Amino acid sequence: MALQDIALQTVTGLGYELVEIERSAGGLLRITIDLPWDPQQEQFVTVEDCEKVTRQLQFALEVEGVEYARLEVSSPGIDRPLKSEQDFERFAGREVDITLKAPIGAAAAGQVSASRKKFRGTLERAEAGGWQIVWSDAPAPKPGAKVSRKREPVPLQALGFTLDELKEARLAPIVDFKGRRSGAAGADVANEPSGPN
């Protein structure tokens, strides 16, 4: 059985969502999990969740003979990757970073560089279907600085895209020190070898 299938079957069987699988140098196998989306309440992956998935994955990987040196199961963190249509539905209205596979070309009457691939803005459903990111190129005000009400606001810009045009999309890692925002909490568990020898 393929690693993707083993991880998916194990993680979903325990009631979690498989976000990402990464293999790194040195035999590190990193599995990122999340709780299923519930629009009624915000939930966060805990260390206990990661430990539970780790134990079950170690067993499943050993049975299937998958080689790895170290297994790490973690939450998606504050810069959670967005991979599926459901991820985009879930995080509509949030600040995201996107990277396109190819530059956008001339856009916004020349206000956006033709070679630009990276954007940060608010994720929204586009009227014509698909998705769009909306942003302003106005510099953020400095903390404590007064903003004049007379100053003309910088116009918002929007870029429509499809999931096929994306190289990568992630939640923007914005930290709010005044309290927990509607981001993801970071839980992380790393375990030393217990895979096949």
N, C-alpha and C positions, 0 to 999 in steps of 0.2 A: 504494500500500500504506500502511496506517495506521502511525503511529509505534510503537504498541504491538507490532504484528506484526513490523515491521522489527527492533526492539530484541530481542524474544523470539527470533526466528529467528537473529539474529546471535549473541547471547549464548549460547543453548543450543547452537548449532552449534559454538562454541568449547569446549564442555564445562563451562559455568558455569550458574548459576541466576540468573534475573532476579528481583530482589527488589522494585525500585521504580523508577518513572519520574516525574520531577518537572520541570515547566517553571516557571521563575521569571522575575521581572521582568528586563528587560534582555536577554532572549534566552538566558538560561542554561538548558541542558538537562542535568539531572543524572540519571545512570543508576547504580543501586546493584546490585552483583553479589555473589554468594557462590559458594562451591564446593559441589557437590552433597553432600548429607548422607551421611556414611559413619559408622555407629554404632561401627565398630571403631577409628577414629582421628579425632582432632580436627585439622582443617586450617584454615588462615587464608589469606585473600586477600592477595597481596603487591602491591607497586608494579608489578612486572613483569606480573602478571595484569591489572592495570588498564590498563597501557600497551598490552598486546596487544589487549584489547577495544576500547580507544579507537581504535587504528589501524583496526581492522576496521569499527567503527561509523561513523567518519568517511567511509570509502569507501561503505558501504551507504547512509548518509543523503544523501550527495552524488548517488549514482546515482538515488535515489528522489525527489530534489528537496525534501527536508525542510529548512526554514529554521530556523536557530538562529545565535546569535552566538558562543556558547562552549559546549563540551562538557566535562562533568566526569564521570568514571567513578570510583566509589569502592567500598570495602567497606561493609558495613552498620554497622560500628562496635559499640560496647558497648551501644547502645540499639536494636538491630536490630528493625525492625518484624516482627510476626507477622501474616501475611495468610491463609495457607492451612491446611487441616487438617494437611498434612505439617509445616508450621512448628510447630504445636502439639505434634505427636507428637515432633518433634525436640527441643523444649525443655521437655518435661514434666519436672517436678522442679526447674526453675529459678525464680528470682525474676522476676516480671513486673509490669508496670504495665498495667492495663486501664482503658479509659474506655467506659462504656455509652452507648448512644444515648439512653436515657431513664432517669430515676432509678428505683431499685429499689423504691420504696415502703417501707412498714413491713416491717422484717426483723429477725431475731434478737431477737424479743421486745422490740422498741423500742431495742435497743442500737446499731443502725445507723441513721443519719439517713435519713429518707424521701427527702431530696433528693440524696443522695450518688450520684455517678456514677463517681468515680475510686477505684481500689483498687490496693494493692501487696501481693503475697503470692506464695505458691508455687503454680505451675500444676500441677494434677493432673487425671487422668481421673476423671470422676464415675462413681459406681457405676451410676446409672440411664442412663448414656450421656451424651455431651456432655462438657463440661469444668467444672472448678470452680477457684476460687482460694481458698487457705487462708491466713489471717493472724491475727496477734494484735495487739491495740491497746496492748500493754504498751510503755512507752517503752524504747528501747534503753539498755543500761547505758553509763555514761560510761567512756571508756577508762581502764583501771587501777583502776576502782572494783570493790570486792568485792561479790558478790551473795550475799545470805543464802540458805542452803538451806532455812531455815524459812519463807521467804516463799511464800505461795500463788501458784502460777503463774496468769497471766491466761489464761482459756480461749481456745482457738482458735475462730475463726469461719470459716465456709465460705460461698461464694456460687457457685451453679451458674449456668452461662450457655451459650448457643449462639453460634456465630460470627455469626449474623444479628443478635444483640443488641448486638454490639460496634461502637463507633465507631472505636476504635483499640486495638491491643495491641502492646506493645514489651517487649523484655527490660529489666529494671531496670538502669540504668547504675551498677553497683556496682564500685568500683575496689578492688583488693586490692594494696597496696604490698609485700606479702611475696612476691609471685611471680605468675605469670600464672594467672588463674582460667580456668574453662571458658567464658569469654566470647569475644567476637570481637575480633580485632586490627584496628586501623584503618589501612588503606592508602588512599591518596588520590592521584588524579592529575587535574590540571586542564590543559586545553589551550586555547589561544587559537583564534580562528576558522580554520576550514578548510572550513566549509560553503559552500553556494552563495552567490555574491555578488549 
